[in-house]
Amino acid sequence: LKNDGTEYMEKLINIYKRTILFIPFLVNEETAGISATLEVDEERDESGRYSYCWPRDAIMMYSYFDVLNFDNYSNKYYEIFLRNTQLLDGIWEQRYFTDCTLAPCWGYQIDETAIVVWGAYKHYLNYLKKIGNSDDTFLLQNVDMLDRAMTFINKYVECKFLNINCDYKNAIYKHETFDLWENNEGISIYATAAIYGAYDAMVNIYKILNKYQGFNDENVLNKIKDYENKKIIVKNYVLENFVDKQRNIFIRNFKDRYIDISMIGTIIPFEMFDVNDEVVRNTVDEINNTLRTYSNGYLRFQNDTYISGTYPWVIATAWMGMYYKKIGNMEEYKKCMEVILKSSTPLGLLPEQISSDFTERWVIGLGWSHAMFIGLISE
């Protein structure tokens, strides 16, 4: 990043540097469990606490913080935190304390398990870019854990999407999971996109490890074929069930037709659809018509009631900025970046939410916000 003397670039570099200084405050050095933020609501009147480690949030953070040379944390997170918290059936619970002990939960989220697999492959690719040559140690050390996760995901897809292998009455994959925002139970488009990303990642991981003994036998080759087939099934499931045929846009779940920023997950980061697909373009138009505020910031979803429900979110705004950067619309990208720069404190800390007039902030120093900011620069 080169400072050209403009206020825009000076603010950007300020947040960039603050991110590097701030993130270690969130990380448990022994386990690499990472808090969503420092505690903001000790009386639990509003947020119910934020100082927990959500597997999904941590993977999203580490996948972008790798470019800041925090990959040692990423390695430790997989090798210590995730190994010590994975359940016998392959999944991870909703949230934990950073020392690997279970925190209060009210359900589970299938996307949190799926994103672990996706994140492992993402981290591997980031590491290869850094060292400039091939080193499969990370994958070899964690493939058994990822394989257990995929066993669960496969059962979930067969039961939920194909209506087969649901004979075990109390199997957890028959239970409803919560969506990304922990508001609605049931199958959501974001979670389905995460599952697609997990299948894609695991296929690539198996192909990379194919040169090693034990990964080139018939069992692994059959898994690759099965997972490649499941990728197609999952994508077709979205096309058949998560598209409003009248408006030709995505829907977020089966309970309502609210526009939700998490629909972008089908493109970024999970790449289920191309940015030029008509349903993607139509969905983005609806997001702009519905979730964009007069400040150019973006809300999470329609009729959001959390805090005021009218505050733009940094992660939502960054998400749209990533989309615009991906399609080459740098004018709209810069508008999203300017909102994020304005939302920061003088110290360069990013909040979860900011009022459209930039006078009120909620949760100052959200790790996920800082991660999406880094992603907005680096992706």
N, C-alpha and C positions, 0 to 999 in steps of 0.2 A: 504494500500500500504506500503510495507516494503522496505526500502532502503538497497539494498544488496551491495552498494558501487560501482556498475557499472555505467558508464556514461549513459547507456541506462535508467536505473531506476531513476537516479538523474534528467535527463531531463524530464522524464515522470511525476515525482512528482512535478517538477517545474511548468509544464504546468497545472497540476491538481490544485495546489494551486493558480496559477494565474487566473485560470478560476473562482474559488470561489471569488476572490477579484475583478475580472473584471466585471462579469455579472451584479451586482447591478448598475453599471454605465449606463447600457443600459435600465434599468427598470424605468418606470414611477411609482413612489410609490403610487400614488392615484388610478391609473387604472390597473396597472400591464401590460400595453402595453409595448412591448419590441422592441427597435430598432434593425434593422439588424446589425448595427454597429454604432460607432460614425461617424460623417460626415467625408468623405474622399475627396469629390470633390465639394467644395462650389461653384465653378464657373460652375458646371455641364457640363464640357467639355467632360468628359469620361463616368461617371457612371449614370448621371442623378439623383444623390443623393442616399444615402443608409440609411439615418436616418428616415426610415419609419417602420411601423409595418405591415408586411405581416401576415395574420392569419396563413397560413401554416408554415412559418418559426418559428413563436412564439410557435405553438403547438409542432413542432419538438424539439425546444429548451427546453421547459418546460417538455416534456415527458422524457428527459434525465436528466435535472437538478433536477428533483424530488429526485434523489439519493443523491444530495448535500444538502438535507434539505431545498430546495427552494420551497417546496410544498405550503407554504403560498402564494407565488407569483402565483402559478398555480391556486389555489382556487380563488384568486382575479381576475385573468385573465378571468376565466369563469364567475364569478359572477358579474363583473363590466364591463370589456372591451367588452367581447363578447355579453353580454346582451344589451349593449348600441349601438352596431354597427350592430346587425343582422337586415336585412331588413324584411319587413312584409311578403314577400314570403318565408322567411326562410334562405336565403343565406347571405353570407358576400361578400363585394366588394373586389377588388384586394388588396388594401393596404390603410392604415390609418396613421395619426399622432398618437403618443402615448397617446394623450388626448382624443381619440375616434372620433375626427373629420376626415372627409373623405379627403384623399390625392389624388393627380392627378392619374387617372386611364385611361387605354385604352382598358378595357374589363373586363371580369370576368373569374375566374378559378374554375371549379366545384370541383377540388380536395381540394381547400381551405375550402369549406363547408363540404366535406366528412371527411376531416381529423380532423375537430372539434369533430365530433361524435366518431371517432376512438380514438382520444386523450383523451376524457372524460373517456372512459372505461380503457384506459391505465393508466391514473392518478389515477383512483379508485383502480386499482390493486396495483399500487405502494404504495398507502396510506395504503392499508390493510397489505402489507408486513411490513410497518413501525410500525403500531400499534399492529399488531399481533392478531387482532380480527375483527369482523364485525362491520362496521359503514356505513350505506347507506345514510347518510345525504347529501353528495355531489351529489349523483345521484338524490335524491328526489328534491333538490333545482334547478337542471338544466335540468330535464327530459323534461319539457315543451319546452324549447329552443331547445333541441336535437330533439324532436318530430317534431317541425316546420322545422328543417333542413332536416329531413328524408322525410317529405311531398314533399319538393322541389326535393330532390334526386330521389324519386320514380317517380315523374312526368317526370323528365329528362330521367330516364331509360326507362320508358314506351314509351316516344316519340322517343328517339334516338335509342334504342336497339330493341324495339318491334314495333315501328311505329304505336302506338295507342295513343289516347287521345292528338292529336296534333291540335285540331280544333280551339284553341284560337290563332288567327293570330299573336298577338304580345307577346305571352308568352315567357319569357326569356329563358326557357328551350329548346326552338327551336333554339335559337341563338348559334353560335359556341363559345366555350370557348378556352382560351389559354392553352398551355401545361405548364409543370413545369417551363420551362426556359423562358416563355413568348415570345417565338419566333413564334410558329405556332398555328394557330387556327384550331380547329377540335378535334375529339375524339383521345385521346392518351392512350397508355397502362398504363402509370403511374396513370393518372386520373381514369381510369377504375379500377385499382387495389385499389385505395383509396376508390372508391365507394363500392367495395367488402368489404373492411375493415370496412366501415361505417355500412353496413348491418349486418356483423358479430357482431360488437360491440353493435348495437342496440338490436339485438336478445338477447344477453347476459344480457344487461341492463334490458330489460323487464322481463326476467326470474328471475333476482335477486329481482326485485321489485314486483314480483308476490304475495308475502305474504302481501302486503299492499292493503288497500281498494282503489278501483279505478284502480288497475293494474291486477286484476284477472277476469275481465269481458270478455264477448265475443268479444268486440271490440279489446282489446289488444291481445287476443289469435289469432284473425284473422290477426292482424298485424304481429305477430310472424311467422305465417304460410306463409304470403305473402313475408316477408323479407327473410325467409329461402329459399323460391322458387326463389326469385330474386337473391340471392347469386349464385345459380346454373346457372341461366340465364346469369349473368354477367361473370362467369367463362367460360361458353360455348361460350359466345360472343368472349372472348379473344382467345380461342382455334380455333374458326372458322375464325376470322378476323385479329388477331395480331400474327399469326405464318406464317413465310415464309415456305411454304410447300417444296420447293426445298432444302433449307438449314436446315430446321427443327430448326429454331431459332426464337426468338421474333422479331417483328418489333415495332418501337416506335409510328408510326402514319400511316396514309393512303397516305401521300404525298411523302415520301422518304423511303429508306431502310438503313438509317444511323444507325450505332450502337450507343447506348445511355446508359450511366451508369444508368439512371432512370429505365431501364428495371429490375434492381435488386429490384425495389419497389414491384414487384410481389411476392418476397420472404421476403424481409426485407424493411419495417416493416409489410406489409399487409398480408403476409402468404397466398396468394392465391394458390401458388404451393409449393410442397415439393422440398427441395434442391436437391434431387436425381432424379427428373424428367429429362428425356433425353433432352427435349427442354431447360431446365434450364442449364444443363451442356454444351450443345452446344452453348448457348448464352454466357455463361461465357468464353468459349474458344474464341469466336469472340471478346468479350470485351478485352481479353488479347492480341489478335492479332492486334487489331485496336486502342485501347485507352491507352494501357500501354506504358509508356515512358521508356527510357533507365535507368532512375533513380528509376524505380519501382512505380512512381506516375501515376495517371490516369487522363485522360482528361474527360470532360463532355460528348462530343459526336463528331462524325466525322464532319470535316469541320466547327468547331466552329470558329467564327470570332471575338468573344468578346475579347478586349484587343489584345493579340497576337494570341490567339486561340491555342497556343502550350504549354501553361503553365498547369501543373497538378493542379487539385483542391484538397484541403484538404478534402472536403466533399465526393468527388468521391473516393478518396483513402481510406478514412475511411469506406465508404460503402462497398468497396471490402474487406477491412479488416474484417468487420462484417460477410460477407459471408464466408470467409475462417475460421473464428473462429467457425461459425455455423456448418461447415462440419468437423471441427477438424483438419484442415491443419494449424498448428501453425507456421510452417516455413514461409508460405506465409503471414500469419497474421502479423508476426513480421516484414516482409519486408515493409508492408504497414505502420505499426506503426513507423518504423525507418524513413520513408519518412516524416511523420508528425512531428516527433521530430526534424528532420533537418530543417523543414520549419519554425519552431518557431523562434521568436526573442530571444535575450539573457534574456529578461524579461519574456519569456514564453507566449507571445501573438501569436496566430495563424492567418495566413492570409487567404484570400479567395483562392489565387493562388500563386504558387511559381515556378520560372523557374527551369528547370531540373538540372541546375548546382547550384541551391540554392543561387544565388546571387541577384535575383530580386524578390520582393514581391508586391502583389497588395491587397489592403484593409487589413491592419493589425488590427487584433482584430475583426474578424467576429464571431458573436454569434453562427451562425449555425456550423461553423468549430469547435468551442469549444464544442458545444453540441454533435457533432458526435464523437469527441475525447472521451468525457465522456461515450458515448454509446459504443465505441470500448472497453473501459475498463470494463464496467458494464454489458453489455448484455450477 
